[in-house]
Amino acid sequence: MGADFTHRTGLQVGVNYLTYLGDADEDDKPYEQLSLSDRDNLSLSVKYAF
């Protein structure tokens, strides 16, 4: 999910959020098998065109 905002002066700001919708609460599995349990990501981007 994300959003981009553009201003008339050439400034653009974007925010994106990505989440993994699987079951992250798997206490009985070893650490090596929990590779998908922590994949949330938040990004912010700023661009300026002149």
C-alpha positions in Angstrom: 0.0 0.0 0.0 1.4 3.4 -0.8 0.8 7.0 -1.7 2.6 9.6 -3.8 2.0 13.3 -3.4 3.2 15.8 -6.1 3.4 19.6 -5.6 3.3 22.1 -8.5 6.9 23.2 -7.7 8.3 19.8 -8.7 8.5 18.2 -5.3 7.2 14.7 -5.0 6.9 12.7 -1.7 6.0 9.0 -1.6 5.3 6.6 1.3 5.0 2.8 0.8 4.2 0.1 3.4 4.7 -3.6 2.7 3.7 -6.4 5.1 3.8 -10.2 5.1 0.3 -11.6 5.9 1.5 -15.1 7.0 1.6 -16.6 10.4 4.6 -15.0 12.3 3.8 -16.7 15.6 5.5 -20.0 15.1 7.4 -20.7 18.4 7.9 -24.4 17.7 10.1 -23.8 14.6 13.8 -23.2 14.6 15.1 -19.7 13.6 16.3 -20.8 10.2 12.7 -21.7 9.2 11.2 -18.3 10.2 12.6 -16.4 7.2 9.1 -15.0 6.3 8.1 -13.9 9.8 9.7 -10.5 9.7 9.3 -8.9 6.3 7.4 -5.6 7.1 8.9 -2.7 5.2 8.2 1.1 5.3 9.8 3.3 2.7 9.8 7.1 2.2 11.0 8.8 -1.0 11.5 12.4 -1.8 12.1 13.7 -5.3 12.7 17.2 -6.6 12.7 18.2 -10.3 14.2 21.5 -11.3 
